[in-house]
Amino acid sequence: MYFRTMLFVYLASFRLCGQVGTNDYYPPTPVPDRIMLNLTDTPSTSTAVNWRTSLPVAKSYVQITEADPGPDLEGSARVIAGTSESFMTDLNGARFHSATLDDLRPGTQYAYRVGDSLHWSEWNHFTTAEAGEAPLSFLYFGDAQNDIKSLWSRAIRGAYAKMPEADFMLHAGDLINRSDRDHEWGEWFYAGGWIYGMMPSIATPGNHEYGRTILGDRELSPHWRPTFHLPENGPADYPETVYYVDYQGTRVISLDSPAFLRDSSEANVQMDWLRGLLADNPNTWTIVTMHHPVYSSRLGRDNLELREGLQPIFEEFGVDLVLQGHDHTYGRGTNLPIGSGKQPTIDGPIYVVSVSGPKMYDLSLEPWMQRGASNTQLYQLIEIDGDVLHFTAYTVTGQKYDAFELRKQGAGQPNVFIDQAPADVPERLALPPRFEREYTDEERAVYRNRFEEYEARKN
C-alpha cells in the first residue's frame, strides 16, 4: 500500500512539472475537506457523504449519532467504514472518500463527522426526510461556472442566509467552467464551505461538466463521481447523472441534457426511462432538472431536440416544474396558454431558466417568457406544502424578483397558476455591459424591437 501511494505521489508530481505558474491554492491535507452531503434514493432512512484528504490517508470512517444538545457525541456514535480512491488531478494527487449512512430514522436530526480515526472533521448536523408526504423546501441554483470564489459565493451564502432550514440544494449544471480543473472545484467548495456538509445536494451535469478526451470524445468530469454520491436508479449508462429522488411527496428527476443532445440513441434511452418513471409515479408533485433549457432565454439559442423529445412527455404525464440553466439569463414562463378568471389554469409545466454566477448573456425575450432578467445573479427557493407549490426568485442582494404559485386541483386536472411577481420591482432587461459595447447599431435595433414586442405582449 505504501509503495502504491508513493508511486502515485511521484506520478502526480511528474504530471505537474510542465505547468509553469500553476499554484495549488486548495491542496488536500490529512484533515478532511470538500465534505459533500448528498441525497440518496431513500432520503428518509439514508444519506451519503463524500470528502477529500491527501494521498497518504488510507482509511475512511464516519461517526454518526442522533444529534443531542450535549457535547458527548462520540460515545454514542456508530462507526461506518467508507470507501476510498486515489485521484490525480491537474494540480495534485488526492484521496476521495465516500460512505452511505443507512439505517436512519425518518425526520430525525443527526450529527456526524468524517475522518481516518486520527484526523477528523467537525461535527455536522443534518435531518432525514419524513417517511411520507410532508412540507418541504429547497434552493435552486443556475450556473455558477465563473469567478466562483469571487462572485458566486454571495449567491450560495445569501441563499443559505435567506433559508437555512431548506431541506436540500439543487444545482442545475455548469458548477464550474473547465471540467478537469481542480482549482475551479476548489473555488466551488470554498464558496459553499460548510454549507455542503449540513444541507444535502442534488446536481445535474452541464456541458461544462463534460470535457474532451485525447480522441475528441465527450467525457464526464473525472471530479463528478468522487465529488458526489448521487442515486444510481437511472439507466445503467448514466450513473449519478440520470436519476430520481422521491422526497416527502415530490419526485425530483435529473436528466443528462449534454448526453441527450450528443446523440439520438442517448436521447431515446433517457426518454424511454423517463416515460416509465412518470407512468408509475405516486407523488403529488413532479419536478425535472436538467442543464439545457427546453425553451431558451438567451438570444439565438434553440434546443429543438429537447423540445420535440421531452415537451410531449412532460405534458402527457403532468410534470409541474422544469428547472434549468445554461443561458446565463433569467426566464420564467410556459409555452401553453394560461386560463383567465379567478382560477387561471395551465395544462403543462412552468419552465424556469436561471443563473447564479456572474457570466451574463443577452435575453431572447421570446413569447414563452412571462418574466425575465438580464445581467442579474439570482437564487430560487421552492416551497411545497400539500397541494400548493410556491416559487420565489431572489437577486443575490436579497430582493424578491419573481414569484408564482401552483395549486393542485385533483388527478387529471390542470394546475391553478397564480403569478405573484412583485409589481413594484421592474424587470431588469437592459443589455449586459459587454453586449452593450459589442453590439452593432443593427443588433441594438433588433434587440430594441424584441424588447418593445415583449412589453406589448405583457401589457
ZABA-249511 format. One record per residue (C-alpha): residue in three letters; x, z, y. Coordinates in steps of 0.1 Angstrom, whole numbers, plus 5000, padded with zeros to 4 digits. Each point is the difference from the previous one (the first is absolute). Layout:
N
   res     c1     c3     c2
   ALA      X      Z      Y
...
***
This chain:
459
   res     c1     c3     c2
   MET   5000   5000   5000
   TYR   5028   5009   5024
   PHE   5018   4967   4993
   ARG   4969   4980   5007
   THR   4993   5018   5032
   MET   5036   4995   5013
   LEU   4999   4963   4991
   PHE   4967   4997   5019
   VAL   5016   5016   5030
   TYR   5030   4977   4998
   LEU   4977   4969   4998
   ALA   4979   5012   5029
   SER   5032   5005   5021
   PHE   5013   4965   4990
   ARG   4967   4984   5010
   LEU   5003   5015   5034
   CYS   5035   4989   5008
   GLY   4989   4967   5017
   GLN   4974   5017   5022
   VAL   5022   5005   5031
   GLY   4982   5021   5026
   THR   4973   5012   4977
   ASN   4993   5037   5004
   ASP   4981   5021   4975
   TYR   4980   5023   5023
   TYR   4977   5013   4972
   PRO   5024   5006   4971
   PRO   4988   5018   4968
   THR   5012   5035   4994
   PRO   4996   5025   4971
   VAL   4970   5014   5020
   PRO   4968   4981   4993
   ASP   4987   4978   5027
   ARG   4975   4971   5004
   ILE   4974   5021   4983
   MET   4969   4979   4994
   LEU   4967   5013   4987
   ASN   4978   4973   4984
   LEU   4964   4998   4989
   THR   4995   4993   4963
   ASP   4971   4985   4982
   THR   4988   5035   4992
   PRO   5004   5017   5035
   SER   4978   5030   4991
   THR   5023   5011   4972
   SER   5034   4985   5007
   THR   5023   4987   5027
   ALA   5035   4984   5000
   VAL   5031   5006   5020
   ASN   5032   4981   5006
   TRP   5032   5010   5017
   ARG   5037   4990   5005
   THR   5033   5017   4995
   SER   5037   4990   4999
   LEU   5013   4984   4968
   PRO   5016   5031   4982
   VAL   4966   5017   4998
   ALA   4991   4995   4964
   LYS   4969   5022   4996
   SER   4966   5000   5016
   TYR   4973   5027   5000
   VAL   4969   5009   5018
   GLN   4988   5036   5004
   ILE   4963   5002   5006
   THR   4975   5028   5004
   GLU   4967   5007   5017
   ALA   5007   5007   5036
   ASP   4999   5036   5011
   PRO   5004   5017   5034
   GLY   5028   5022   4984
   PRO   5035   4986   4998
   ASP   5005   5007   4962
   LEU   4994   4965   4989
   GLU   5028   4994   4976
   GLY   4990   5028   4976
   SER   4966   4983   4993
   ALA   5013   4964   5001
   ARG   4997   4976   4971
   VAL   5031   4978   4995
   ILE   4995   4962   4995
   ALA   5029   4978   4991
   GLY   5003   4967   5018
   THR   5016   4967   4992
   SER   5030   4986   5020
   GLU   5016   4967   5005
   SER   5032   4989   5019
   PHE   4995   4974   5027
   MET   5026   4981   5019
   THR   4987   4990   5035
   ASP   5018   4979   5026
   LEU   5015   5032   5014
   ASN   5004   5026   4973
   GLY   4994   5010   4965
   ALA   4972   5026   4994
   ARG   4979   5017   4974
   PHE   4963   4996   5003
   HIS   4978   5025   4982
   SER   4963   5000   4990
   ALA   4976   5023   4984
   THR   4962   5002   4992
   LEU   4984   5033   5007
   ASP   4972   5003   4975
   ASP   4975   5025   4986
   LEU   4990   5010   5036
   ARG   4967   5015   5011
   PRO   4976   4979   5022
   GLY   4997   5010   5036
   THR   5029   5024   4998
   GLN   5030   5005   5024
   TYR   5034   5000   4983
   ALA   5035   5008   5011
   TYR   5029   4980   4985
   ARG   5037   4993   5005
   VAL   5024   4975   4985
   GLY   5036   5004   4990
   ASP   5026   5002   4973
   SER   4999   5039   4995
   LEU   5029   5004   5025
   HIS   4989   4980   5030
   TRP   4963   5003   5009
   SER   4978   4985   5026
   GLU   4977   5023   5021
   TRP   4966   5010   4985
   ASN   4973   4975   5010
   HIS   4962   5003   4997
   PHE   4975   4974   4989
   THR   4963   5002   4988
   THR   4986   4981   4971
   ALA   4968   4979   5003
   GLU   4967   5015   4990
   ALA   4987   4990   4966
   GLY   4969   4982   5013
   GLU   4987   4984   5032
   ALA   5009   5020   5031
   PRO   5009   4993   5036
   LEU   5034   4985   5006
   SER   5021   4985   5027
   PHE   5032   4979   5001
   LEU   5024   4985   5025
   TYR   5006   4962   5000
   PHE   5031   4983   5015
   GLY   5006   4964   5006
   ASP   5036   4986   5000
   ALA   5028   5024   5011
   GLN   5028   4975   4993
   ASN   5022   5001   5031
   ASP   5017   5027   5021
   ILE   4986   5025   4975
   LYS   5019   5031   5011
   SER   4998   4992   5036
   LEU   4964   4989   5005
   TRP   4979   5002   4967
   SER   5008   5037   4997
   ARG   4975   5007   5028
   ALA   4973   4983   4980
   ILE   5003   5020   4968
   ARG   5007   5033   5018
   GLY   4971   4994   5024
   ALA   4977   4992   4971
   TYR   5010   5032   4982
   ALA   4995   5021   5031
   LYS   4966   4984   5005
   MET   4988   5006   4964
   PRO   5023   5024   4981
   GLU   4972   5007   4975
   ALA   4997   4963   4989
   ASP   5001   4996   4962
   PHE   5025   4972   4998
   MET   5017   4971   5019
   LEU   4997   4963   4994
   HIS   5027   4976   5009
   ALA   4989   4963   5002
   GLY   5034   4984   4994
   ASP   5031   4991   5020
   LEU   5012   5036   5001
   ILE   5035   4986   5007
   ASN   5014   4966   5012
   ARG   5026   4991   4974
   SER   4992   5010   4965
   ASP   5034   5010   4988
   ARG   5014   5018   5030
   ASP   5003   5037   4992
   HIS   5005   5008   5037
   GLU   4965   4988   5007
   TRP   4985   5021   4972
   GLY   5020   5029   5015
   GLU   4984   4994   5033
   TRP   4965   4999   4984
   PHE   5007   5034   4983
   TYR   5015   5014   5032
   ALA   4969   4991   5019
   GLY   4976   5016   4976
   GLY   5023   5028   4989
   TRP   4983   5029   4982
   ILE   4965   4985   5005
   TYR   5006   4978   4970
   GLY   5006   5030   4978
   MET   4968   5017   5012
   MET   4974   4972   5002
   PRO   5000   4975   4971
   SER   5002   4963   5007
   ILE   4989   4967   4985
   ALA   5017   4968   5011
   THR   4995   4963   4995
   PRO   5029   4975   5003
   GLY   5004   4976   5029
   ASN   5021   4969   5002
   HIS   5029   5020   5014
   GLU   5000   5021   4968
   TYR   5009   4968   4982
   GLY   5035   4985   5003
   ARG   5017   4970   4984
   THR   5023   5000   4970
   ILE   5031   4979   4999
   LEU   4979   4974   4982
   GLY   4975   5000   5029
   ASP   4972   5017   4982
   ARG   4978   5026   5016
   GLU   5008   5035   4988
   LEU   4984   5034   5008
   SER   5023   5023   5019
   PRO   5022   5019   4976
   HIS   4991   5031   5020
   TRP   4963   4998   4993
   ARG   4997   5015   4966
   PRO   5027   5027   5004
   THR   4984   5010   5033
   PHE   4964   5001   4988
   HIS   4982   5011   4968
   LEU   4967   4982   5003
   PRO   4974   4993   4973
   GLU   5007   4974   4974
   ASN   4963   4993   4992
   GLY   5000   4964   5012
   PRO   5012   4968   4984
   ALA   5031   5005   4979
   ASP   5022   4977   5021
   TYR   4992   5019   5032
   PRO   5009   5036   4994
   GLU   4996   5022   5031
   THR   4989   4971   5022
   VAL   4966   4991   4986
   TYR   4981   5032   4991
   TYR   4971   5023   5009
   VAL   4993   5036   5007
   ASP   4966   5017   4997
   TYR   4999   5028   5025
   GLN   4969   5022   5005
   GLY   4975   4972   4997
   THR   5021   4973   5016
   ARG   5019   4972   4982
   VAL   5032   4989   5019
   ILE   5014   4967   4986
   SER   5035   4986   5008
   LEU   5005   4962   4996
   ASP   5034   4984   5002
   SER   4994   4973   5026
   PRO   5035   4986   5000
   ALA   4998   4993   4963
   PHE   4964   4987   5005
   LEU   5012   4974   5025
   ARG   5031   4991   4980
   ASP   4983   4983   4971
   SER   4965   4991   4990
   SER   5005   5015   4965
   GLU   5010   5033   5015
   ALA   4969   4999   5022
   ASN   4978   4993   4970
   VAL   5014   5031   4982
   GLN   4992   5022   5029
   MET   4965   4985   5006
   ASP   4991   5004   4963
   TRP   5011   5036   5000
   LEU   4982   5007   5032
   ARG   4967   4986   4988
   GLY   5001   5022   4969
   LEU   5010   5030   5020
   LEU   4971   4995   5025
   ALA   4975   4992   4974
   ASP   5006   5035   4984
   ASN   5002   5022   5031
   PRO   4981   5033   5000
   ASN   5012   5009   5035
   THR   4978   5001   5032
   TRP   5027   4983   5022
   THR   5025   4972   4993
   ILE   5030   4993   5022
   VAL   5026   4973   4995
   THR   5034   5000   5015
   MET   5025   4971   5001
   HIS   5025   4988   5024
   HIS   4990   4964   5010
   PRO   4966   4998   5017
   VAL   4970   4981   4987
   TYR   4992   4993   5036
   SER   5030   4998   5022
   SER   5003   5017   5034
   ARG   5032   4981   5011
   LEU   4998   4967   5017
   GLY   5007   4971   4977
   ARG   4998   5018   4967
   ASP   4975   4993   4972
   ASN   5002   5013   4964
   LEU   4975   4976   4985
   GLU   5010   5008   4964
   LEU   4991   5037   5005
   ARG   4967   4992   5017
   GLU   4989   4974   4974
   GLY   5011   5022   4971
   LEU   4991   5035   5011
   GLN   4972   4999   5025
   PRO   4973   4989   4975
   ILE   5011   5028   4976
   PHE   4999   5026   5028
   GLU   4965   4989   5010
   GLU   4987   4997   4964
   PHE   5010   5035   4991
   GLY   4994   5018   5032
   VAL   5035   5009   5013
   ASP   4995   5021   5032
   LEU   5033   4998   5018
   VAL   5032   4979   4998
   LEU   5031   5015   5017
   GLN   5029   4976   5008
   GLY   5031   4994   5020
   HIS   5025   4971   5005
   ASP   4987   4986   5033
   HIS   5014   5026   5024
   THR   4968   5002   5020
   TYR   4968   5019   4996
   GLY   4968   4984   4989
   ARG   4968   5014   4987
   GLY   4969   4980   4990
   THR   4982   4980   4973
   ASN   4992   4964   4991
   LEU   4964   5008   4994
   PRO   4972   5004   5026
   ILE   4990   5036   5008
   GLY   4963   5007   5002
   SER   4984   5012   5032
   GLY   4977   5029   5007
   LYS   5003   5037   4994
   GLN   5015   4995   4965
   PRO   5024   4970   5003
   THR   5013   4991   4965
   ILE   5029   4981   4986
   ASP   5000   4984   4966
   GLY   5038   5000   4995
   PRO   5032   5018   5009
   ILE   5014   5010   5033
   TYR   5035   4985   5004
   VAL   5027   5019   5019
   VAL   5035   4988   5009
   SER   5023   5025   5017
   VAL   5035   5006   5010
   SER   5018   5034   5004
   GLY   5035   4988   5008
   PRO   5014   4984   5032
   LYS   5002   4963   4990
   MET   4972   4982   5017
   TYR   4984   4965   4998
   ASP   4973   4982   5019
   LEU   4963   5004   4992
   SER   4979   4973   4983
   LEU   4967   5011   5017
   GLU   4982   4983   4971
   PRO   4962   5002   4997
   TRP   5002   5025   4971
   MET   5015   5026   5024
   GLN   4978   5026   5017
   ARG   5028   5020   5015
   GLY   5037   4992   5004
   ALA   5032   5013   5015
   SER   5033   4985   5009
   ASN   5033   5017   5006
   THR   4986   5033   4988
   GLN   5013   5024   4973
   LEU   4972   5016   4981
   TYR   4991   5022   4971
   GLN   4966   5004   4984
   LEU   4980   5029   4985
   ILE   4973   4993   4973
   GLU   4976   5028   4992
   ILE   4974   4999   4972
   ASP   4972   5025   4994
   GLY   4973   4990   4976
   ASP   4983   4968   5011
   VAL   5019   4998   5034
   LEU   5034   4985   5007
   HIS   5015   5005   5034
   PHE   5029   4979   5012
   THR   5021   5009   5032
   ALA   5030   4982   5014
   TYR   5023   5018   5023
   THR   5029   4988   5022
   VAL   5033   5018   4994
   THR   4993   5019   5032
   GLY   4970   5016   4984
   GLN   4973   4980   5018
   LYS   4969   4990   4979
   TYR   5000   4962   5001
   ASP   4974   4988   4975
   ALA   4975   5016   4976
   PHE   4971   4990   4978
   GLU   4978   5015   4974
   LEU   4986   4987   4967
   ARG   4970   5016   4983
   LYS   4989   4993   4964
   GLN   4963   4992   4995
   GLY   4999   4999   4962
   ALA   5011   4979   4971
   GLY   5000   4963   5008
   GLN   4991   5006   5036
   PRO   5023   4989   5029
   ASN   5018   5026   5020
   VAL   4987   5011   5034
   PHE   5027   4992   5026
   ILE   5003   5020   5032
   ASP   5026   4989   5026
   GLN   5015   5030   5017
   ALA   5028   4985   5019
   PRO   5005   5020   5032
   ALA   4983   4982   5029
   ASP   5023   5015   5026
   VAL   5032   4988   4983
   PRO   5006   4963   5009
   GLU   5015   4978   4973
   ARG   5037   4994   5003
   LEU   5001   4962   4997
   ALA   5029   4990   5023
   LEU   5028   4981   4984
   PRO   5031   5020   4989
   PRO   5028   4997   5025
   ARG   5021   4977   4977
   PHE   4972   4975   4997
   GLU   4992   5002   5037
   ARG   5035   4990   5007
   GLU   5003   4973   4973
   TYR   4966   4983   5002
   THR   4999   4967   5017
   ASP   4973   4994   5027
   GLU   4980   4980   4974
   GLU   5002   5029   4975
   ARG   4989   5024   5026
   ALA   4970   4978   5008
   VAL   4990   4998   4964
   TYR   5003   5038   4996
   ARG   4979   5005   5032
   ASN   4973   4977   4986
   ARG   4999   5020   4968
   PHE   4998   5032   5019
   GLU   4971   4988   5021
   GLU   4982   4988   4969
   TYR   5006   5033   4983
   GLU   4986   5019   5031
   ALA   4970   4977   5001
   ARG   4992   5006   4963
   LYS   5001   5037   5005
   ASN   4979   5000   5031
***
